[in-house]
Amino acid sequence: MYLSKIVICGAACRNPYEIHRALWKLFPEDAEANRDFLFRVGQADRDCAEILMQSVREPEISSPAAQILACREYPLSLNVGQRLRFMLVANPVKMINDEGGRKNSEGEPKKCRVPLVREEDQRSWIERKLQNAASLENLVINPVFPLRFRKSREDRVGKIQPVSFQGVLSVKEPDALSELVRTGIGPAKAFGCGLLSLGRG
């Protein structure tokens, strides 16, 4: 895997959906490729946004909209009992039946996602996500500014309410934790959620 520092300027930096599209363009064209990167928006203003991106492939193609400032390999080596600092900006949600009574294609009640807003529910959510991989020793939860986005092709607007989880964890299952790092945690990964960053304390 690779960790990269990217800066995106212009109108794209104010729309998470456009940030995602700009990051795609950093990789060589591959019609068969699925999205194989995660990202988190760091410092941002109206003109530019600094992005931390984790990717399976090495980004190669800078553009005027997205500049690669730095890139390094990210070897992940974990051991049972290892204590690590972590940071995660995620979109904790639960599934409920659609209030309008709509049905899916199989005739079952359609499900929709609703954000978890109470801190105790958010804490339970992250504990469930990590339960097979790590145990939490310390956890601080903070709200993040809502992410508002527009999908121009569908002329659709939306809002995501991310939450920042930070603290210290202890590794229980290295392979399971490595998989969470590679694939991310929770929904809205295309909008800058789900990247689990680990560091030595």
Secondary structure as GFF3:
##gff-version 3
##sequence-region A 1 201
A	DSSP	beta_strand	2	9	.	.	.	ID=ss1
A	DSSP	three_ten_helix	11	14	.	.	.	ID=ss2
A	DSSP	alpha_helix	16	24	.	.	.	ID=ss3
A	DSSP	beta_strand	37	44	.	.	.	ID=ss4
A	DSSP	beta_strand	48	55	.	.	.	ID=ss5
A	DSSP	beta_strand	66	73	.	.	.	ID=ss6
A	DSSP	beta_strand	83	90	.	.	.	ID=ss7
A	DSSP	beta_strand	93	97	.	.	.	ID=ss8
A	DSSP	beta_strand	111	115	.	.	.	ID=ss9
A	DSSP	alpha_helix	119	130	.	.	.	ID=ss10
A	DSSP	beta_strand	134	143	.	.	.	ID=ss11
A	DSSP	beta_strand	147	151	.	.	.	ID=ss12
A	DSSP	beta_strand	156	160	.	.	.	ID=ss13
A	DSSP	beta_strand	163	171	.	.	.	ID=ss14
A	DSSP	alpha_helix	174	183	.	.	.	ID=ss15
A	DSSP	three_ten_helix	189	191	.	.	.	ID=ss16
A	DSSP	beta_strand	196	200	.	.	.	ID=ss17
###
